[in-house]
Each structure stands twice: as C-alpha cells, then as structure tokens.
Amino acid sequence: MSKLEALFPGIAIRGILPDSVVTVVTAQFGSNAPVLTYKTASGSVENELIIRYNDSQLEVSETGKTWSFDGDCALFSRVSEAHRIRLAHP
C-alpha cells in the first residue's frame, strides 16, 4: 500500500504545503491521482490533485489522530462477548 491509500479524513500530513502540516478532509480516489481536500493550519480548506510520483514527498505527522473506527466489527463482537463471559464466570 502506498502513502496515497493511507490518506483518510482526520489524518495530519506533511509535504502538501512547504513547512506546514495539513489535515485531510477527504480523499477522492480516481485511477492514479486522488483529489485531496485538506484544511490548513489557518483554517482554510483547499483542494489539490496528488499525482502518484508525488507520494514520496508525503509524510504522516504524529500530530494527527492515532486511532480510527475502521476495524473488523465481527472480531470486536467476538472479543467483547468473550470478555463478557469471562467477567460473568466467578
């Protein structure tokens, strides 16, 4: 998976604007060049077409959120049920 596929809403990245961190609002994927909508530090929202050879410039910043809700819901259900059974057994 390249860095372009790792772009999801809420993630903070470097490399779009010089010496600045932007927050991804949406990433609409086409064939080879997604359209990235992002919010700058000043609060303005802008769009940019990211070409596949430019993804080497992108760097995920640690200041963005470190969690997401894209996990396996069936696995979560099984784990929570197992934990509930473990707590119910004396």
Sequence and secondary structure as in RCSB ss.txt:
>XXXX:A:sequence
MSKLEALFPGIAIRGILPDSVVTVVTAQFGSNAPVLTYKTASGSVENELIIRYNDSQLEVSETGKTWSFDGDCAL
FSRVSEAHRIRLAHP
>XXXX:A:secstr
  TGGG  TT EEESSSTT EEEEEEEE  SS  EEEEE TTS EEEEE  GGGGGG EE TTS S  S S HHH
HHHHHHHHHHHHH  
